Amino acid sequence: MISRADQEASLNSLESTYRKLSNAYESMEGKGANTTLVKKRRDAIKAAIDSLRSDWYGNAFSYDRDVIATSQQTLEDILPSIHKQLVKAKDGSPQLTLNERRLTALNLAIESLKNRLG
């Protein structure tokens, strides 16, 4: 069972990531840059947030299996970069805390999405 504090920290982490990706998407789109990867990650984070909110708070979740599977894979593809950042971060640094929370949130979201696929 995940504590309420861990649930909130995970959702806050994912929501922060979603905002950053949304801002990056808008900025890149305005410059005519390729937005494919940023959009894919942003959409996967949104599905992750909605999946966890559904699990923990009973919110509606209405994504089809293809979107769930794509979101799960996209989140799994982010994990290696988070692990690399954790190795580089200094003990007690804000960057370490941020990435530890992000890793926890991503793992919980991946598990939630996997459970939806059966």
Backbone as CSV, one residue per row, in Angstrom:
resi,resn,N_x,N_y,N_z,CA_x,CA_y,CA_z,C_x,C_y,C_z
1,MET,0.848,-1.193,0.000,0.000,0.000,0.000,0.887,1.248,0.000
2,ILE,0.543,2.181,-0.845,1.307,3.419,-0.979,0.697,4.479,-0.069
3,SER,1.542,5.121,0.732,1.046,6.133,1.666,0.479,7.324,0.898
4,ARG,-0.401,8.054,1.546,-1.008,9.250,0.947,0.085,10.255,0.571
5,ALA,1.108,10.393,1.418,2.210,11.327,1.145,2.973,10.913,-0.115
6,ASP,3.223,9.611,-0.268,3.919,9.124,-1.459,3.052,9.278,-2.707
7,GLN,1.761,9.081,-2.553,0.845,9.300,-3.671,0.907,10.758,-4.131
8,GLU,0.819,11.664,-3.182,0.846,13.100,-3.511,2.187,13.492,-4.128
9,ALA,3.292,12.998,-3.561,4.619,13.315,-4.093,4.754,12.792,-5.523
10,SER,4.237,11.607,-5.768,4.322,11.023,-7.113,3.487,11.818,-8.105
11,LEU,2.269,12.157,-7.724,1.426,12.951,-8.626,2.028,14.331,-8.868
12,ASN,2.569,14.937,-7.823,3.208,16.253,-7.994,4.391,16.164,-8.947
13,SER,5.172,15.114,-8.826,6.322,14.916,-9.708,5.875,14.766,-11.161
14,LEU,4.864,13.927,-11.376,4.374,13.712,-12.739,3.722,14.976,-13.309
15,GLU,2.994,15.695,-12.477,2.364,16.936,-12.940,3.413,17.978,-13.307
16,SER,4.486,18.059,-12.546,5.582,18.965,-12.860,6.225,18.579,-14.194
17,THR,6.450,17.295,-14.380,7.016,16.807,-15.631,6.084,17.123,-16.796
18,TYR,4.786,16.927,-16.578,3.799,17.226,-17.624,3.841,18.706,-18.013
19,ARG,3.905,19.591,-17.024,3.970,21.036,-17.310,5.230,21.375,-18.102
20,LYS,6.358,20.810,-17.703,7.614,21.073,-18.411,7.546,20.581,-19.850
21,LEU,6.990,19.399,-20.058,6.865,18.863,-21.413,5.878,19.681,-22.244
22,SER,4.803,20.142,-21.625,3.824,20.972,-22.337,4.448,22.287,-22.772
23,ASN,5.207,22.900,-21.876,5.897,24.150,-22.213,6.928,23.929,-23.315
24,ALA,7.667,22.840,-23.223,8.664,22.525,-24.252,7.982,22.294,-25.599
25,TYR,6.856,21.585,-25.576,6.118,21.314,-26.803,5.675,22.614,-27.474
26,GLU,5.076,23.506,-26.690,4.611,24.784,-27.236,5.767,25.606,-27.790
27,SER,6.851,25.639,-27.058,8.019,26.396,-27.495,8.590,25.821,-28.795
28,MET,8.731,24.519,-28.840,9.286,23.865,-30.023,8.358,24.008,-31.222
29,GLU,7.076,23.882,-30.977,6.095,24.001,-32.056,6.140,25.408,-32.657
30,GLY,6.290,26.403,-31.785,6.380,27.788,-32.231,7.609,28.051,-33.081
31,LYS,8.664,27.283,-32.848,9.909,27.443,-33.604,9.961,26.530,-34.820
32,GLY,8.934,25.704,-34.999,8.915,24.785,-36.129,9.797,23.563,-35.943
33,ALA,10.195,23.287,-34.717,11.058,22.131,-34.436,10.237,20.836,-34.415
34,ASN,10.920,19.723,-34.517,10.262,18.424,-34.458,9.782,18.163,-33.028
35,THR,8.478,17.985,-32.859,7.874,17.834,-31.533,7.434,16.404,-31.231
36,THR,7.754,15.471,-32.099,7.236,14.106,-31.973,7.547,13.478,-30.615
37,LEU,8.809,13.497,-30.201,9.203,12.842,-28.951,8.612,13.553,-27.735
38,VAL,8.650,14.877,-27.743,8.111,15.636,-26.611,6.612,15.390,-26.481
39,LYS,5.899,15.368,-27.588,4.456,15.118,-27.560,4.167,13.705,-27.052
40,LYS,4.944,12.743,-27.522,4.760,11.350,-27.096,4.971,11.209,-25.586
41,ARG,6.022,11.838,-25.084,6.289,11.782,-23.636,5.224,12.533,-22.846
42,ARG,4.833,13.703,-23.328,3.790,14.487,-22.645,2.508,13.683,-22.545
43,ASP,2.099,13.061,-23.639,0.867,12.274,-23.656,0.962,11.054,-22.744
44,ALA,2.142,10.436,-22.681,2.341,9.279,-21.802,2.262,9.694,-20.333
45,ILE,2.831,10.837,-20.010,2.766,11.340,-18.626,1.324,11.649,-18.246
46,LYS,0.553,12.215,-19.175,-0.856,12.520,-18.908,-1.625,11.230,-18.632
47,ALA,-1.387,10.201,-19.437,-2.043,8.913,-19.204,-1.629,8.328,-17.851
48,ALA,-0.362,8.503,-17.492,0.135,8.016,-16.202,-0.566,8.711,-15.039
49,ILE,-0.682,10.029,-15.132,-1.365,10.799,-14.089,-2.807,10.317,-13.950
50,ASP,-3.489,10.190,-15.069,-4.893,9.772,-15.043,-5.054,8.353,-14.511
51,SER,-4.108,7.470,-14.841,-4.168,6.099,-14.358,-3.992,6.039,-12.842
52,LEU,-3.003,6.779,-12.332,-2.779,6.787,-10.880,-3.949,7.439,-10.141
53,ARG,-4.481,8.522,-10.678,-5.650,9.161,-10.041,-6.842,8.218,-10.020
54,SER,-6.987,7.433,-11.064,-8.065,6.454,-11.110,-7.855,5.368,-10.053
55,ASP,-6.618,4.877,-9.953,-6.297,3.836,-8.963,-6.513,4.332,-7.541
56,TRP,-6.017,5.524,-7.251,-5.976,6.015,-5.883,-7.220,6.776,-5.441
57,TYR,-7.873,7.452,-6.378,-8.991,8.320,-6.000,-10.301,7.947,-6.682
58,GLY,-10.270,6.933,-7.533,-11.484,6.488,-8.203,-11.902,7.367,-9.377
59,ASN,-11.004,8.212,-9.878,-11.319,9.059,-11.032,-11.523,8.190,-12.266
60,ALA,-12.246,8.728,-13.233,-12.490,8.008,-14.483,-11.180,7.826,-15.250
61,PHE,-11.112,6.713,-15.977,-9.957,6.447,-16.831,-10.489,5.801,-18.101
62,SER,-10.347,6.495,-19.211,-10.946,5.974,-20.453,-9.975,6.067,-21.627
63,TYR,-8.883,5.332,-21.516,-7.909,5.246,-22.597,-8.015,3.861,-23.220
64,ASP,-7.796,3.776,-24.537,-7.847,2.450,-25.155,-6.519,1.721,-24.952
65,ARG,-6.548,0.423,-25.203,-5.392,-0.443,-24.919,-4.132,0.011,-25.652
66,ASP,-4.272,0.474,-26.881,-3.100,0.911,-27.642,-2.421,2.099,-26.981
67,VAL,-3.209,3.048,-26.525,-2.654,4.229,-25.862,-1.988,3.833,-24.551
68,ILE,-2.622,2.934,-23.810,-2.055,2.464,-22.544,-0.719,1.770,-22.792
69,ALA,-0.681,0.883,-23.774,0.549,0.144,-24.077,1.657,1.087,-24.551
70,THR,1.315,2.038,-25.413,2.299,3.005,-25.898,2.810,3.871,-24.755
71,SER,1.912,4.292,-23.882,2.301,5.117,-22.736,3.231,4.359,-21.814
72,GLN,2.900,3.109,-21.545,3.748,2.281,-20.677,5.150,2.167,-21.268
73,GLN,5.236,1.873,-22.553,6.544,1.709,-23.202,7.320,3.027,-23.209
74,THR,6.649,4.114,-23.454,7.291,5.431,-23.471,7.877,5.751,-22.098
75,LEU,7.123,5.459,-21.035,7.616,5.702,-19.680,8.811,4.799,-19.371
76,GLU,8.745,3.542,-19.806,9.872,2.627,-19.578,11.123,3.123,-20.303
77,ASP,10.928,3.734,-21.462,12.069,4.248,-22.237,12.745,5.441,-21.561
78,ILE,12.040,6.123,-20.661,12.594,7.274,-19.939,13.487,6.819,-18.780
79,LEU,13.229,5.640,-18.241,13.920,5.175,-17.027,15.449,5.196,-17.110
80,PRO,16.062,4.734,-18.203,17.531,4.751,-18.231,18.136,6.143,-18.041
81,SER,17.504,7.163,-18.602,18.049,8.519,-18.433,17.910,8.991,-16.987
82,ILE,16.849,8.592,-16.311,16.680,8.943,-14.900,17.769,8.252,-14.070
83,HIS,18.026,6.987,-14.371,19.076,6.250,-13.652,20.440,6.920,-13.845
84,LYS,20.728,7.361,-15.059,22.004,8.041,-15.325,22.100,9.339,-14.517
85,GLN,21.000,10.080,-14.439,21.000,11.324,-13.673,21.183,11.055,-12.179
86,LEU,20.607,9.964,-11.685,20.770,9.606,-10.271,22.227,9.324,-9.941
87,VAL,22.925,8.647,-10.829,24.332,8.325,-10.605,25.172,9.601,-10.522
88,LYS,24.837,10.593,-11.345,25.604,11.839,-11.396,25.290,12.792,-10.238
89,ALA,24.092,12.665,-9.649,23.653,13.616,-8.619,24.423,13.411,-7.312
90,LYS,24.710,14.504,-6.649,25.406,14.459,-5.361,24.413,14.130,-4.245
91,ASP,24.911,13.412,-3.224,24.075,13.075,-2.073,23.485,14.333,-1.463
92,GLY,22.181,14.264,-1.181,21.508,15.380,-0.522,21.160,16.540,-1.429
93,SER,21.490,16.441,-2.709,21.211,17.557,-3.619,19.735,17.563,-4.023
94,PRO,19.221,18.751,-4.356,17.838,18.824,-4.837,17.623,17.966,-6.093
95,GLN,18.652,17.887,-6.942,18.549,17.097,-8.171,18.372,15.612,-7.849
96,LEU,19.053,15.137,-6.821,18.912,13.748,-6.408,17.487,13.489,-5.926
97,THR,16.988,14.354,-5.076,15.623,14.211,-4.546,14.607,14.226,-5.676
98,LEU,14.745,15.189,-6.574,13.837,15.315,-7.708,13.811,14.038,-8.539
99,ASN,14.983,13.523,-8.865,15.052,12.325,-9.703,14.613,11.059,-8.972
100,GLU,14.843,10.986,-7.668,14.332,9.843,-6.894,12.801,9.847,-6.906
101,ARG,12.221,11.023,-6.720,10.753,11.120,-6.752,10.210,10.804,-8.139
102,ARG,10.910,11.308,-9.155,10.479,11.048,-10.531,10.552,9.552,-10.837
103,LEU,11.606,8.892,-10.392,11.756,7.459,-10.623,10.640,6.676,-9.926
104,THR,10.358,7.018,-8.681,9.275,6.366,-7.947,7.953,6.559,-8.667
105,ALA,7.678,7.798,-9.080,6.419,8.106,-9.767,6.305,7.330,-11.077
106,LEU,7.381,7.285,-11.834,7.344,6.563,-13.110,7.127,5.069,-12.887
107,ASN,7.794,4.503,-11.903,7.611,3.076,-11.620,6.182,2.764,-11.189
108,LEU,5.600,3.617,-10.363,4.208,3.421,-9.950,3.267,3.544,-11.147
109,ALA,3.531,4.500,-12.014,2.691,4.704,-13.188,2.802,3.529,-14.157
110,ILE,4.020,3.045,-14.368,4.221,1.892,-15.257,3.462,0.687,-14.724
111,GLU,3.554,0.457,-13.426,2.833,-0.658,-12.800,1.330,-0.502,-12.977
112,SER,0.826,0.701,-12.774,-0.602,0.978,-12.923,-1.064,0.696,-14.361
113,LEU,-0.284,1.170,-15.331,-0.646,0.959,-16.728,-0.566,-0.526,-17.102
114,LYS,0.456,-1.237,-16.603,0.582,-2.678,-16.862,-0.642,-3.419,-16.340
115,ASN,-1.093,-3.042,-15.143,-2.261,-3.700,-14.543,-3.509,-3.510,-15.395
116,ARG,-3.609,-2.395,-16.085,-4.758,-2.139,-16.948,-4.744,-3.012,-18.202
117,LEU,-3.561,-3.431,-18.594,-3.434,-4.279,-19.771,-3.642,-5.762,-19.446
118,GLY,-3.670,-6.048,-18.140,-3.919,-7.427,-17.716,-2.723,-8.233,-17.653
